[in-house]
Amino acid sequence: MTATPNQPPVSLAPMLSVRRGVEALAFYKAAFGAHELFKIEDNGSVVAEISVQGAKFWVADESPPHQNFSPETLGGCNSPTRPGSTRPPRRPRSGARSRGQGSVSGT
């Protein structure tokens, strides 16, 4: 996609819903050298835009009244899963890791 001269480029900034947002921000700063670009902190909750090596994303404390839940609340996990499937993800295709593609989950 080519940028139009009179329009700014399109960008996406994902939002991570977490518990203990203040602790999460401290973690991203220590672990990845994240920089705060914007932050609102109120009554122990936080919403912040941060950047890690130029990649911007948001971190926000969960807000169940607004249907914004953290993986911890939803019983999330740190491995690839597919909704409605009891079968575990397939193993990486031959050579996928050596090409730097990471794991490949089944469809």
Legacy VTK file of the C-alpha trace (Angstrom):
# vtk DataFile Version 3.0
C-alpha trace
ASCII
DATASET POLYDATA
POINTS 107 float
0.000 0.000 0.000
1.401 3.384 -1.010
1.039 6.438 1.228
-0.930 9.336 -0.231
1.012 12.638 -0.102
-1.783 14.574 1.652
-2.695 11.868 4.163
-0.688 10.571 7.119
0.232 6.877 7.095
-2.163 4.468 8.777
-1.000 2.822 11.995
-2.509 0.396 14.470
-1.907 0.457 18.218
-3.163 -2.621 20.082
-4.450 -2.352 23.643
-3.529 -4.835 26.346
-6.104 -5.184 29.119
-4.367 -6.175 32.327
-4.780 -6.401 36.056
-2.318 -4.311 38.061
-1.625 -1.849 35.235
0.908 0.187 37.222
2.965 -2.977 37.762
2.598 -3.898 34.082
3.978 -0.503 33.028
6.949 -0.919 35.357
7.567 -4.367 33.856
7.522 -3.113 30.243
9.897 -0.298 31.146
12.354 -2.608 32.912
12.138 -5.554 30.513
11.895 -3.781 27.159
12.978 -0.187 27.765
9.444 1.072 27.069
8.799 4.815 27.020
5.547 6.357 28.238
3.920 8.515 25.584
0.665 9.164 27.439
-0.646 8.141 30.852
-3.725 8.687 32.974
-3.668 7.229 36.469
-6.702 7.448 38.709
-7.501 5.661 41.938
-5.020 2.846 41.285
-6.048 2.265 37.645
-4.014 3.284 34.637
-4.389 3.789 30.900
-1.121 4.432 29.085
0.284 4.512 25.591
3.834 3.208 25.513
6.439 2.572 22.868
9.018 -0.198 22.590
11.601 0.528 19.880
9.032 2.643 18.023
6.175 0.131 18.262
3.280 1.827 20.047
0.639 0.072 22.113
-1.725 0.759 24.982
-1.836 -0.823 28.429
-4.985 -0.394 30.486
-6.372 -1.842 33.670
-9.356 -4.022 32.962
-12.796 -2.490 33.390
-15.467 -5.205 33.614
-18.347 -2.664 33.720
-17.202 -1.567 30.250
-16.714 -5.140 28.950
-12.923 -4.700 29.033
-11.497 -7.866 30.626
-7.939 -9.028 31.214
-6.829 -12.525 30.173
-6.481 -13.310 33.887
-10.195 -12.637 34.427
-11.178 -14.599 31.323
-8.996 -17.556 32.254
-6.613 -16.820 29.386
-3.349 -18.609 28.779
0.013 -17.954 27.184
-0.161 -20.602 24.472
-1.947 -20.532 21.112
-5.513 -21.762 21.317
-8.534 -21.812 19.070
-12.032 -21.085 20.378
-14.281 -24.136 20.329
-11.484 -26.633 19.787
-10.272 -29.253 22.232
-7.429 -30.254 19.929
-4.035 -28.687 20.745
-2.361 -26.518 18.098
-0.225 -28.306 15.518
3.520 -28.266 15.847
5.538 -25.819 13.734
5.984 -26.760 10.109
9.376 -28.113 9.183
11.865 -25.251 9.084
9.436 -22.598 10.396
11.563 -21.765 13.410
14.781 -21.656 11.416
13.183 -19.041 9.140
12.245 -16.959 12.179
8.506 -17.483 11.780
7.879 -18.797 15.278
5.187 -21.379 15.928
2.367 -22.052 13.511
-0.993 -23.043 14.950
-3.450 -25.277 13.145
-6.572 -24.031 11.444
LINES 1 108
107 0 1 2 3 4 5 6 7 8 9 10 11 12 13 14 15 16 17 18 19 20 21 22 23 24 25 26 27 28 29 30 31 32 33 34 35 36 37 38 39 40 41 42 43 44 45 46 47 48 49 50 51 52 53 54 55 56 57 58 59 60 61 62 63 64 65 66 67 68 69 70 71 72 73 74 75 76 77 78 79 80 81 82 83 84 85 86 87 88 89 90 91 92 93 94 95 96 97 98 99 100 101 102 103 104 105 106
